[in-house]
Structures are given as C-alpha cells and as structure tokens.
Amino acid sequence: MHMQEKTMVADTLTGINGELVRFGEMIPQTENKELKQTLKQFRNACEQSQEELYQIAREKSYYVPAAKATQAEIDHVKSLFTDKTL
C-alpha cells in the first residue's frame, strides 16, 4: 500500500504541476478580463492544492527536496541575468 500511495501522490503532483504550466500559458494570452480573473482563481486554487500535497509528500518522506544552492551558485545565476552578455 505504501508504494501505491507514494506513486499516486507523485502522479498527482506531476498532474498539478502540468496544470500550473498551462494556466501560466493561458492567463497572459487572453484579453477577456473575466476569463483572465477566472483562470487566475483556478491557478491559485491549483497552487494551494499543490502546496498541500507537497507538504504531505514531505511529511511521509515521499519527496526529498534537492540540497539548497550555495551562495556561489546563487551569485553565478544572478550574474547571468545582470551581465550584459545575454
């Protein structure tokens, strides 16, 4: 049962993350203000569900986040966006 539950949580998170990507694509493309607002509400609800499921996955050790970036890594990425080489 443990493995099935872990798989279901992972699959659900993958699905939610896909929906968030789609909302991110749709929202800026619509000119209809009511539709845009509705999509934002759906996106916000989806983000809330993703966060709740993520917390459950962390508590059950179904998901272990990657190590935090070092300051050198952070500085490097920042430099990519602040240098005029882009």
Order of alpha helices (4+ residues) and beta strands (2+ residues): alpha-alpha-alpha
